[in-house]
Amino acid sequence: METIDISLKQSTAESLLAFSEILKKDVNTILEEALEHYFEEAQQKLLEKNREDENAMTNLDYNEFWDGVDLS
């Protein structure tokens, strides 16, 4: 596994340590849970955006669909 160098703002690090004490959880556990939550939300947003993009390409009203079509 590759090592990742992570830098946090001082206020974030302080909050992380405070919540670690309050929740009686290891800092790594809190970070893992937070990242899992972030990834789930980000994936959901991407799926919604993909659906919106697909709908934008396929949801034409009747006049838009037939505009310029010569049926004679």
N, C-alpha and C positions, 0 to 999 in steps of 0.2 A: 504494500500500500504506500502511496506517495504521501509525503509529509507536506502539510499546508501551513504556511506562515500567516497567522491572523493577527491583525492589529485592531484594537477596540478603542473608542474614545474613552477618556478617563471616567466620564459620567456613566457610560454603559458598563464599564468594568466594575464600578462601584455598585451599580444596581444589580448586576449579576451576582456579586459576592453577597450583597444584602439579601437577595431572594434565596440564594443558596442556604443561608443561615435560617431565614424565616421558614422556608419550605422543607428544611432538612434534606435537601437534595444536592448531589454532587454537581459542580459547575458543568461538567461534560454532559450530564443527563439533561440539565436545563437547556443547554445549547442544542443537543440532539432533538429534544422535543420541539423547541422553537423552530429549528430548521425543517423538521418534518411538517409542521403546520404551515410554514412558509411555502414549501414545495407543493403541498396539496392545494393551497390557494392559488399559487401561480399556475399550476396545471389546469385548474378549473377555469381561470381567466383565459388561458390559451384556448381551451376547448370552446368556451363561449365565443371568443373572437373568431375562431375558425368557423363556427356555426353561422355567425353574423356575416362573415365574408362569403360563405357559400350561399346564404339566403340573398345577399345583395346581388349575387351573380345570377340567381335563378328566379327570383320573385319579381317577375314582370307582370304588370297588369295587362288586360286584354289588348288595349290599344298599343302599348309598347311592344307586345309580342308580335302583333300583326303589322306594325308600322313598316311600310315599304315593301310588303309582300304583295305581288301581283297575282291574283287568283284567276285571271282571265286566260 
